[in-house]
């Protein structure tokens, strides 16, 4: 296997666009001298299994071909086995999904999927990479890893709606899900402590824990997040009425939502929850239900090819 890359492809990503486009993109890399093996997925969770087996077989170079969900599965296949490895995994991307949020930290907010793919192809051909943190959610039944964002509250509700009802709408599906979820808007307490501090049991509309800046494609949820600072950027949104939320929401595309007095941004290495029941979480675009216990960070645990 040597220095060969393993491209893990979700052909269904981007409404099937990935399945049509990935052969030409991989051929461009091969024409540039990059050695690539390919594994296609056909079901949810399969990318994680492929990555886990490949890591144990000695592979260290992976390409996520699809959207944020493909990258999420690969990261969870690599960890925890790759934790602390001297030959840490290297992960490249060919963004052909719907959101492709994570990669925008490195290619710019205005980049569409095609522009992102061009950046990624150039980085892979030149073998350019930089260290990236991997964040962890410890929950009652295990651990999940992410490199983009984890959210609870309203944002998790929106993500569930998007997955169930608006997935075929592409990027506009995020907007449609937000508008729909506003009708059932409510503030809830998610008791937590940041870095061993005082208990925060105040009500929130939502909270997000960010390793990178963007979510939902072009939404700049955490404009000051840094993928290599060893910290999660905690965006806490206190109680908001429907009108205030609708006025604030469009500002997420520019990061101006942080000017709202109900929104607070802080950075932490560890966050502990005092939550006793299952809650919805959105983690790198995936919808899950867990009892959260803690969030922490594996600094510079992976190299991303960008």
Residue frames as qw, qx, qy, qz and C-alpha x, y, z in Angstrom:
[[0.000, 0.884, 0.467, 0.000, 0.00, 0.00, 0.00],
 [0.534, 0.085, 0.002, 0.841, 2.95, 2.33, 0.68],
 [0.020, -0.270, -0.142, 0.952, 2.04, 5.96, 0.05],
 [0.111, -0.360, -0.723, -0.578, -1.15, 5.15, -1.83],
 [0.335, -0.044, 0.277, -0.899, -4.24, 7.13, -0.91],
 [0.042, 0.358, 0.933, 0.013, -7.49, 5.36, -0.14],
 [0.277, -0.096, -0.152, -0.944, -10.39, 7.35, -1.63],
 [0.091, 0.354, 0.887, -0.281, -13.58, 6.52, 0.28],
 [0.145, -0.082, -0.401, -0.901, -16.42, 7.59, -1.99],
 [0.313, 0.428, 0.708, -0.467, -20.06, 8.22, -1.17],
 [0.149, 0.183, 0.645, 0.727, -21.60, 8.24, -4.67],
 [0.106, -0.720, -0.676, -0.118, -24.97, 9.38, -3.26],
 [0.293, -0.540, -0.221, 0.757, -23.53, 12.63, -1.85],
 [0.056, 0.342, -0.211, -0.914, -24.77, 15.89, -3.30],
 [0.687, 0.398, 0.243, -0.556, -27.97, 14.29, -4.53],
 [0.883, 0.253, 0.370, 0.137, -25.97, 11.83, -6.63],
 [0.342, 0.914, -0.218, -0.021, -23.66, 14.46, -8.09],
 [0.380, -0.664, 0.641, 0.064, -20.68, 12.82, -6.44],
 [0.779, 0.060, 0.620, 0.069, -21.26, 9.51, -8.23],
 [0.645, 0.727, 0.211, 0.107, -21.13, 11.28, -11.58],
 [0.176, 0.946, -0.237, 0.131, -18.15, 13.54, -10.89],
 [0.611, -0.667, 0.421, 0.071, -15.69, 11.57, -8.80],
 [0.889, 0.125, 0.310, 0.314, -14.15, 9.37, -11.56],
 [0.481, 0.766, 0.026, 0.426, -12.91, 12.40, -13.51],
 [0.270, -0.895, 0.267, -0.235, -11.54, 14.06, -10.36],
 [0.809, -0.406, 0.407, 0.119, -9.65, 10.92, -9.33],
 [0.813, 0.397, 0.224, 0.362, -8.29, 10.55, -12.85],
 [0.193, 0.914, -0.136, 0.329, -6.87, 14.07, -12.67],
 [0.530, -0.732, 0.419, -0.090, -5.03, 13.10, -9.51],
 [0.889, -0.042, 0.404, 0.209, -3.74, 9.89, -11.08],
 [0.627, 0.694, 0.096, 0.341, -2.60, 11.82, -14.14],
 [0.038, -0.905, 0.287, -0.311, -0.61, 14.01, -11.74],
 [0.450, 0.399, -0.741, 0.298, 1.18, 11.00, -10.30],
 [0.458, -0.328, 0.539, -0.626, -0.97, 10.32, -7.23],
 [0.311, -0.001, -0.944, -0.106, -1.54, 6.64, -6.48],
 [0.513, -0.117, 0.274, -0.805, -5.14, 6.03, -5.42],
 [0.111, -0.191, -0.974, -0.054, -7.19, 3.01, -4.42],
 [0.409, -0.206, -0.123, -0.880, -10.97, 3.42, -4.30],
 [0.071, -0.272, -0.932, 0.227, -13.68, 2.09, -2.00],
 [0.317, -0.332, -0.292, -0.839, -17.30, 3.11, -2.63],
 [0.176, 0.090, 0.770, -0.607, -19.92, 3.13, 0.11],
 [0.296, -0.280, -0.708, -0.577, -23.50, 1.98, -0.28],
 [0.533, -0.647, -0.537, -0.098, -24.96, 2.46, 3.20],
 [0.248, -0.861, 0.187, -0.403, -24.72, 4.76, 6.21],
 [0.694, -0.614, 0.372, -0.053, -21.76, 3.92, 8.46],
 [0.946, 0.230, 0.100, 0.208, -19.87, 2.01, 5.79],
 [0.393, 0.785, -0.265, 0.398, -17.20, 4.71, 5.36],
 [0.438, -0.716, 0.446, -0.312, -16.32, 4.41, 9.05],
 [0.934, -0.138, 0.331, -0.008, -15.92, 0.64, 8.76],
 [0.784, 0.543, -0.022, 0.300, -13.75, 0.94, 5.66],
 [0.116, 0.835, -0.348, 0.410, -11.51, 3.55, 7.31],
 [0.660, -0.581, 0.416, -0.232, -11.15, 1.52, 10.52],
 [0.958, 0.056, 0.251, 0.127, -10.12, -1.64, 8.70],
 [0.621, 0.688, -0.092, 0.365, -7.76, 0.28, 6.43],
 [0.171, -0.840, 0.393, -0.331, -6.04, 1.96, 9.39],
 [0.792, -0.403, 0.448, -0.097, -5.49, -1.40, 11.10],
 [0.900, 0.312, 0.206, 0.223, -4.04, -2.71, 7.82],
 [0.608, -0.287, 0.147, 0.725, -1.47, 0.07, 7.85],
 [0.285, 0.645, 0.369, 0.605, -2.99, 2.72, 5.61],
 [0.320, -0.480, -0.308, 0.757, -2.38, 6.31, 6.66],
 [0.045, 0.201, -0.255, -0.945, -3.63, 8.41, 3.72],
 [0.227, 0.523, 0.816, -0.091, -7.34, 8.87, 3.06],
 [0.085, -0.046, -0.276, -0.956, -9.49, 11.01, 0.76],
 [0.285, 0.462, 0.701, -0.462, -13.10, 11.77, 1.72],
 [0.041, -0.063, -0.586, -0.807, -15.03, 11.96, -1.54],
 [0.212, -0.617, -0.747, -0.127, -18.50, 13.30, -0.78],
 [0.189, -0.806, -0.091, -0.554, -19.79, 15.78, 1.79],
 [0.210, -0.612, 0.528, -0.550, -19.25, 16.57, 5.46],
 [0.885, -0.232, 0.210, -0.344, -20.92, 13.29, 6.43],
 [0.902, 0.308, -0.253, 0.163, -18.30, 11.29, 4.54],
 [0.286, 0.581, -0.506, 0.570, -15.50, 13.06, 6.38],
 [0.560, -0.482, 0.362, -0.569, -17.31, 12.55, 9.69],
 [0.986, -0.057, 0.020, -0.155, -17.58, 8.81, 9.13],
 [0.746, 0.429, -0.366, 0.353, -13.94, 8.49, 8.12],
 [0.023, -0.609, 0.494, -0.620, -12.76, 10.40, 11.19],
 [0.723, -0.355, 0.351, -0.478, -14.86, 8.13, 13.43],
 [0.978, 0.155, -0.139, 0.018, -13.42, 5.09, 11.68],
 [0.541, 0.533, -0.434, 0.485, -9.87, 6.30, 12.32],
 [0.068, -0.398, 0.572, -0.714, -10.39, 7.25, 15.97],
 [0.409, -0.869, 0.278, 0.004, -9.81, 6.24, 18.67],
 [0.944, 0.018, 0.128, 0.303, -7.33, 3.79, 17.08],
 [0.565, 0.577, -0.016, 0.590, -5.28, 6.65, 15.57],
 [0.346, -0.922, 0.006, -0.176, -5.14, 8.63, 18.81],
 [0.514, -0.749, 0.395, 0.140, -1.55, 9.41, 19.75],
 [0.897, 0.232, 0.249, 0.281, -0.10, 7.67, 16.69],
 [0.377, -0.551, 0.302, 0.681, 3.34, 8.95, 15.65],
 [0.112, 0.035, 0.677, 0.727, 2.33, 8.44, 12.01],
 [0.333, 0.432, 0.505, -0.668, -0.95, 10.31, 12.33],
 [0.504, 0.502, 0.678, 0.184, -3.54, 9.98, 9.58],
 [0.032, -0.264, 0.265, 0.927, -3.60, 12.34, 6.62],
 [0.350, 0.574, 0.725, -0.150, -7.03, 13.25, 5.28],
 [0.028, -0.098, 0.387, 0.916, -7.72, 14.91, 1.95],
 [0.413, 0.512, 0.563, -0.501, -11.08, 15.94, 0.54],
 [0.029, 0.145, 0.620, 0.771, -12.89, 15.99, -2.77],
 [0.247, 0.314, 0.533, -0.746, -15.98, 18.03, -1.78],
 [0.216, -0.092, -0.695, -0.679, -18.93, 16.83, -3.81],
 [0.127, -0.457, -0.845, 0.245, -21.67, 16.87, -1.19],
 [0.055, -0.837, -0.486, -0.246, -24.31, 19.39, -0.17],
 [0.338, -0.935, -0.068, 0.084, -22.68, 21.49, 2.54],
 [0.751, 0.310, -0.159, 0.561, -18.92, 20.89, 2.47],
 [0.291, -0.944, -0.061, -0.142, -18.68, 23.20, 5.48],
 [0.750, -0.531, 0.147, 0.366, -15.37, 22.10, 6.97],
 [0.683, 0.183, 0.293, 0.643, -13.34, 22.75, 3.84],
 [0.145, 0.892, 0.228, 0.362, -14.50, 26.37, 3.63],
 [0.520, -0.810, 0.085, 0.258, -12.12, 27.27, 6.47],
 [0.588, -0.341, 0.471, 0.562, -9.33, 26.63, 4.00],
 [0.379, 0.297, 0.617, 0.622, -10.85, 27.67, 0.65],
 [0.060, 0.006, -0.023, -0.998, -12.95, 30.73, 1.55],
 [0.375, 0.354, 0.626, -0.585, -16.60, 31.44, 2.23],
 [0.523, 0.536, -0.106, -0.654, -17.37, 32.12, -1.41],
 [0.080, 0.321, -0.891, -0.310, -16.16, 28.77, -2.69],
 [0.846, 0.066, -0.018, -0.528, -18.75, 26.46, -4.19],
 [0.915, -0.149, 0.375, 0.008, -18.27, 22.69, -4.45],
 [0.807, 0.522, 0.034, 0.273, -16.40, 22.96, -7.74],
 [0.144, 0.847, -0.346, 0.376, -14.04, 25.66, -6.45],
 [0.639, -0.579, 0.459, -0.212, -13.47, 23.62, -3.29],
 [0.957, 0.107, 0.246, 0.107, -12.65, 20.56, -5.38],
 [0.583, 0.721, -0.160, 0.338, -10.10, 22.57, -7.37],
 [0.219, -0.789, 0.461, -0.342, -8.39, 23.68, -4.16],
 [0.831, -0.323, 0.430, -0.145, -8.40, 20.11, -2.89],
 [0.907, 0.377, 0.077, 0.173, -7.01, 18.63, -6.09],
 [0.338, 0.800, -0.323, 0.375, -4.16, 21.15, -6.04],
 [0.452, -0.670, 0.494, -0.321, -3.40, 20.36, -2.38],
 [0.934, -0.088, 0.344, -0.041, -3.38, 16.61, -3.03],
 [0.779, 0.571, -0.066, 0.250, -1.14, 16.95, -6.10],
 [0.216, 0.738, -0.410, 0.490, 1.34, 19.03, -4.07],
 [0.706, -0.257, -0.610, 0.252, 0.83, 16.92, -0.91],
 [0.007, -0.436, 0.286, -0.853, 0.24, 20.03, 1.21],
 [0.592, -0.509, -0.623, -0.051, -1.12, 19.42, 4.71],
 [0.058, -0.522, 0.394, -0.754, -1.50, 21.08, 8.07],
 [0.166, -0.127, -0.894, 0.397, -2.27, 19.73, 11.56],
 [0.458, -0.390, -0.272, -0.751, -5.91, 19.76, 12.65],
 [0.298, -0.173, 0.723, -0.598, -7.57, 19.14, 16.00],
 [0.443, -0.255, -0.789, -0.339, -10.13, 16.40, 16.46],
 [0.398, -0.313, 0.357, -0.785, -12.91, 17.13, 18.96],
 [0.289, -0.103, -0.951, 0.027, -14.59, 14.40, 21.01],
 [0.591, -0.360, 0.026, -0.721, -18.06, 13.99, 22.45],
 [0.121, 0.042, -0.951, 0.283, -18.13, 11.56, 25.35],
 [0.611, -0.236, -0.133, -0.743, -21.67, 10.33, 25.85],
 [0.715, -0.325, 0.459, -0.416, -23.36, 7.76, 28.03],
 [0.948, 0.136, 0.281, -0.068, -22.85, 4.96, 25.49],
 [0.818, 0.168, 0.226, 0.502, -19.48, 5.81, 23.94],
 [0.236, -0.607, 0.167, 0.740, -17.48, 8.46, 22.10],
 [0.599, 0.689, 0.356, 0.201, -17.96, 10.34, 18.82],
 [0.457, -0.352, 0.194, 0.794, -15.32, 12.44, 17.07],
 [0.407, 0.833, 0.367, 0.079, -15.75, 15.48, 14.85],
 [0.528, -0.066, 0.145, 0.834, -13.72, 18.10, 13.01],
 [0.024, 0.493, 0.372, 0.786, -16.41, 20.64, 12.10],
 [0.312, -0.320, 0.193, -0.873, -19.25, 21.37, 14.55],
 [0.259, -0.343, -0.894, 0.126, -21.53, 19.90, 17.20],
 [0.247, -0.261, 0.032, -0.933, -24.78, 21.67, 18.09],
 [0.109, -0.378, -0.885, 0.247, -27.68, 21.16, 20.48],
 [0.168, 0.534, 0.373, -0.740, -31.05, 22.87, 20.80],
 [0.530, 0.679, 0.138, -0.489, -32.64, 24.70, 17.87],
 [0.258, 0.625, -0.632, -0.378, -29.81, 23.90, 15.43],
 [0.164, -0.109, 0.980, 0.004, -30.11, 20.18, 16.15],
 [0.493, 0.484, 0.595, -0.410, -33.87, 20.46, 15.62],
 [0.439, 0.720, -0.209, -0.495, -33.24, 22.15, 12.26],
 [0.072, 0.457, -0.851, -0.249, -30.80, 19.44, 11.25],
 [0.355, 0.144, 0.908, -0.167, -33.32, 16.73, 12.03],
 [0.520, 0.653, 0.319, -0.449, -35.95, 18.49, 9.92],
 [0.298, 0.690, -0.498, -0.433, -33.49, 18.92, 7.05],
 [0.091, -0.267, 0.952, 0.115, -32.57, 15.23, 7.15],
 [0.364, 0.307, 0.847, -0.236, -36.18, 14.05, 7.31],
 [0.401, 0.732, 0.491, -0.248, -37.97, 16.51, 5.03],
 [0.295, 0.926, -0.068, -0.225, -35.65, 18.78, 3.06],
 [0.634, -0.395, 0.518, 0.416, -32.55, 16.76, 2.23],
 [0.602, 0.399, 0.552, 0.417, -33.30, 16.75, -1.51],
 [0.150, 0.966, 0.210, 0.008, -33.41, 20.56, -1.54],
 [0.645, 0.399, -0.154, 0.634, -29.64, 20.96, -1.34],
 [0.295, 0.054, -0.361, 0.883, -28.27, 24.07, 0.39],
 [0.356, -0.353, -0.128, -0.856, -31.73, 25.70, 0.40],
 [0.690, -0.351, -0.626, -0.096, -32.88, 22.81, 2.56],
 [0.427, -0.150, -0.519, 0.725, -31.02, 24.32, 5.50],
 [0.131, -0.087, 0.045, -0.987, -32.96, 27.57, 5.12],
 [0.593, -0.277, -0.479, -0.585, -36.30, 25.79, 4.71],
 [0.650, -0.283, -0.669, 0.223, -35.66, 23.72, 7.82],
 [0.219, -0.054, -0.388, 0.894, -34.82, 26.84, 9.85],
 [0.350, -0.170, -0.145, -0.910, -38.05, 28.56, 8.85],
 [0.692, -0.279, -0.587, -0.314, -40.07, 25.45, 9.71],
 [0.589, -0.197, -0.635, 0.459, -38.36, 24.95, 13.08],
 [0.015, 0.199, -0.220, 0.955, -39.01, 28.55, 14.13],
 [0.575, -0.384, -0.345, -0.635, -42.70, 27.68, 14.51],
 [0.835, -0.413, -0.365, 0.002, -41.80, 25.35, 17.38],
 [0.357, 0.538, -0.425, 0.634, -39.08, 27.56, 18.88],
 [0.683, -0.706, -0.136, -0.128, -38.40, 27.12, 22.59],
 [0.132, 0.705, -0.584, 0.380, -35.56, 27.82, 24.98],
 [0.924, -0.285, -0.254, -0.026, -34.19, 24.99, 27.10],
 [0.346, -0.793, 0.496, -0.075, -31.52, 24.50, 29.75],
 [0.908, 0.231, -0.313, 0.157, -28.57, 22.24, 28.95],
 [0.512, -0.833, 0.207, 0.019, -26.61, 22.44, 32.22],
 [0.848, 0.331, -0.137, 0.392, -22.86, 22.47, 31.60],
 [0.466, -0.809, 0.157, 0.323, -19.50, 23.59, 33.00],
 [0.643, 0.718, -0.157, 0.216, -16.68, 25.04, 30.92],
 [0.489, 0.478, -0.519, 0.513, -13.14, 24.20, 32.04],
 [0.486, -0.247, -0.705, 0.452, -14.32, 23.32, 35.55],
 [0.050, -0.206, 0.131, -0.968, -16.10, 26.65, 36.08],
 [0.394, 0.132, 0.533, -0.737, -19.51, 27.46, 37.48],
 [0.325, 0.361, 0.870, 0.091, -22.58, 25.55, 36.35],
 [0.234, 0.155, -0.260, -0.924, -24.38, 27.23, 33.45],
 [0.160, 0.348, 0.921, -0.069, -28.00, 26.14, 33.76],
 [0.274, 0.485, 0.103, -0.824, -29.58, 29.10, 32.01],
 [0.700, 0.498, 0.498, -0.116, -31.95, 28.60, 29.11],
 [0.159, -0.399, 0.561, 0.708, -30.62, 28.63, 25.55],
 [0.725, 0.494, -0.042, -0.479, -32.13, 28.62, 22.11],
 [0.955, 0.235, -0.124, 0.134, -29.12, 26.61, 21.01],
 [0.398, -0.766, 0.457, 0.214, -25.44, 26.03, 21.64],
 [0.866, 0.472, -0.145, 0.076, -22.74, 25.02, 19.20],
 [0.627, -0.611, 0.405, 0.262, -19.24, 23.69, 19.85],
 [0.667, 0.741, -0.052, -0.058, -17.04, 24.45, 16.89],
 [0.736, -0.278, 0.333, 0.520, -13.70, 23.23, 15.65],
 [0.340, 0.147, 0.447, 0.814, -14.06, 25.15, 12.38],
 [0.093, 0.175, 0.085, -0.977, -15.89, 28.29, 11.29],
 [0.454, 0.078, -0.377, -0.804, -18.66, 27.17, 8.93],
 [0.346, 0.170, 0.894, -0.227, -21.79, 25.05, 9.08],
 [0.499, 0.628, 0.531, -0.272, -24.66, 24.38, 6.70],
 [0.620, 0.597, 0.279, 0.427, -22.48, 25.24, 3.75],
 [0.346, 0.533, -0.026, 0.772, -21.85, 28.98, 4.00],
 [0.473, -0.827, -0.175, -0.249, -23.06, 29.81, 7.52],
 [0.408, 0.457, -0.517, 0.598, -20.15, 31.31, 9.51],
 [0.675, -0.619, -0.388, -0.105, -21.29, 30.06, 12.89],
 [0.672, -0.652, 0.018, 0.350, -17.96, 30.56, 14.67],
 [0.493, 0.848, -0.087, 0.172, -15.94, 33.22, 12.82],
 [0.090, -0.815, 0.537, -0.196, -13.05, 33.04, 15.30],
 [0.944, -0.189, 0.269, -0.038, -12.73, 29.26, 15.47],
 [0.178, 0.718, -0.661, -0.128, -9.29, 27.83, 14.75],
 [0.953, 0.063, -0.232, -0.182, -8.88, 24.21, 13.66],
 [0.767, 0.204, -0.445, 0.416, -5.45, 23.97, 15.31],
 [0.088, -0.646, 0.344, -0.676, -5.69, 25.83, 18.64],
 [0.303, -0.003, -0.888, 0.345, -6.57, 22.84, 20.83],
 [0.202, 0.227, 0.530, -0.791, -9.89, 24.43, 21.82],
 [0.115, 0.557, 0.771, 0.285, -13.56, 24.34, 20.87],
 [0.065, -0.112, -0.020, -0.991, -15.27, 27.63, 20.10],
 [0.023, -0.467, -0.846, 0.256, -18.50, 27.68, 22.16],
 [0.169, -0.230, -0.249, -0.926, -21.32, 29.75, 20.69],
 [0.048, -0.396, -0.826, 0.397, -24.09, 30.14, 23.27],
 [0.177, -0.329, -0.359, -0.855, -27.38, 31.67, 22.15],
 [0.103, 0.171, 0.708, -0.677, -29.64, 32.64, 25.02],
 [0.306, 0.584, 0.724, -0.203, -33.41, 33.05, 24.85],
 [0.035, 0.160, -0.362, -0.918, -34.65, 34.75, 21.68],
 [0.579, 0.448, 0.433, -0.525, -38.16, 35.35, 20.39],
 [0.706, 0.393, 0.546, 0.222, -39.15, 34.25, 16.92],
 [0.340, 0.935, 0.074, 0.071, -38.82, 37.73, 15.41],
 [0.251, -0.849, 0.449, 0.118, -35.40, 38.28, 16.97],
 [0.691, -0.174, 0.661, 0.236, -34.21, 34.89, 15.80],
 [0.641, 0.601, 0.432, 0.202, -35.40, 35.51, 12.25],
 [0.155, 0.980, -0.123, 0.029, -33.62, 38.87, 12.25],
 [0.417, -0.704, 0.562, 0.119, -30.45, 37.32, 13.63],
 [0.866, 0.076, 0.483, 0.102, -30.36, 34.21, 11.45],
 [0.672, 0.715, 0.058, 0.182, -29.30, 35.86, 8.16],
 [0.064, -0.914, 0.388, -0.102, -26.34, 37.43, 9.97],
 [0.828, -0.318, 0.449, 0.108, -24.84, 33.96, 10.49],
 [0.806, 0.504, 0.170, 0.261, -23.67, 34.04, 6.87],
 [0.346, 0.776, -0.212, 0.483, -21.29, 36.90, 7.74],
 [0.575, -0.088, -0.578, 0.572, -20.61, 36.20, 11.42],
 [0.092, -0.411, 0.096, -0.902, -22.49, 39.35, 12.48],
 [0.673, -0.505, -0.466, -0.274, -24.82, 37.32, 14.70],
 [0.621, -0.164, -0.492, 0.587, -22.19, 37.65, 17.42],
 [0.031, 0.280, -0.106, 0.954, -23.27, 41.28, 17.84],
 [0.589, -0.519, -0.393, -0.478, -26.60, 40.17, 19.29],
 [0.253, -0.578, 0.545, -0.552, -26.45, 40.54, 23.12],
 [0.899, -0.177, 0.214, -0.337, -28.01, 37.08, 23.51],
 [0.912, 0.328, -0.194, 0.154, -25.06, 35.47, 21.71],
 [0.418, -0.803, 0.424, 0.035, -21.83, 34.70, 23.57],
 [0.828, 0.440, -0.328, 0.118, -18.59, 33.28, 22.19],
 [0.457, -0.731, 0.500, -0.078, -15.92, 31.63, 24.38],
 [0.665, 0.433, -0.608, -0.020, -13.14, 29.07, 23.86],
 [0.689, -0.495, 0.434, -0.303, -12.54, 25.98, 26.02],
 [0.205, 0.418, -0.881, -0.082, -10.53, 22.80, 26.26],
 [0.175, -0.186, -0.962, 0.096, -13.18, 20.81, 28.14],
 [0.479, -0.202, -0.006, -0.855, -16.93, 21.13, 28.65],
 [0.063, -0.087, -0.971, 0.214, -18.86, 18.87, 31.02],
 [0.452, -0.310, -0.393, -0.738, -22.61, 18.32, 30.88],
 [0.201, 0.044, 0.802, -0.561, -25.10, 17.70, 33.68],
 [0.608, 0.125, -0.290, -0.729, -27.78, 16.29, 31.38],
 [0.464, -0.133, 0.827, -0.289, -29.75, 13.21, 32.39],
 [0.718, 0.443, 0.481, -0.239, -31.95, 12.56, 29.35],
 [0.569, 0.186, 0.552, 0.581, -31.24, 11.91, 25.69],
 [0.197, 0.783, 0.073, -0.585, -31.11, 15.01, 23.53],
 [0.737, 0.622, 0.195, 0.179, -30.79, 15.65, 19.81],
 [0.356, -0.667, 0.323, 0.569, -27.34, 16.62, 18.63],
 [0.694, 0.720, -0.016, 0.005, -26.10, 17.72, 15.23],
 [0.570, -0.587, 0.453, 0.354, -22.53, 16.52, 14.73],
 [0.162, -0.334, 0.650, 0.663, -20.81, 17.35, 11.44],
 [0.451, 0.134, -0.415, -0.779, -24.21, 17.41, 9.79],
 [0.423, -0.125, -0.891, -0.107, -25.36, 14.07, 11.21],
 [0.569, -0.470, 0.025, -0.674, -28.41, 13.72, 13.45],
 [0.483, 0.021, -0.831, 0.274, -27.89, 11.73, 16.65],
 [0.588, -0.664, -0.068, -0.457, -29.60, 11.27, 20.02],
 [0.638, 0.105, -0.606, 0.464, -27.34, 10.85, 23.06],
 [0.522, -0.836, -0.153, 0.066, -26.90, 11.71, 26.73],
 [0.481, 0.688, -0.304, 0.450, -23.84, 13.99, 26.54],
 [0.764, -0.517, -0.210, 0.325, -21.19, 13.72, 29.26],
 [0.353, -0.729, 0.189, 0.556, -18.24, 15.85, 28.12],
 [0.653, 0.740, 0.017, 0.156, -16.50, 17.48, 25.18],
 [0.481, -0.695, 0.327, 0.422, -12.73, 17.69, 24.85],
 [0.532, 0.796, -0.234, -0.170, -10.08, 18.00, 22.15],
 [0.864, -0.113, 0.283, 0.400, -7.29, 15.87, 20.68],
 [0.066, 0.878, -0.197, -0.431, -4.86, 18.59, 19.58],
 [0.273, 0.656, -0.608, -0.354, -3.26, 18.20, 16.13],
 [0.692, -0.110, 0.698, -0.144, -4.48, 14.60, 15.94],
 [0.709, 0.446, 0.517, 0.176, -4.85, 14.52, 12.16],
 [0.184, -0.352, 0.358, 0.845, -3.24, 16.18, 9.15],
 [0.541, 0.674, 0.451, -0.224, -5.67, 17.68, 6.64],
 [0.498, 0.054, 0.493, 0.711, -4.55, 18.05, 3.06],
 [0.168, 0.899, 0.383, -0.132, -5.47, 21.63, 2.11]]
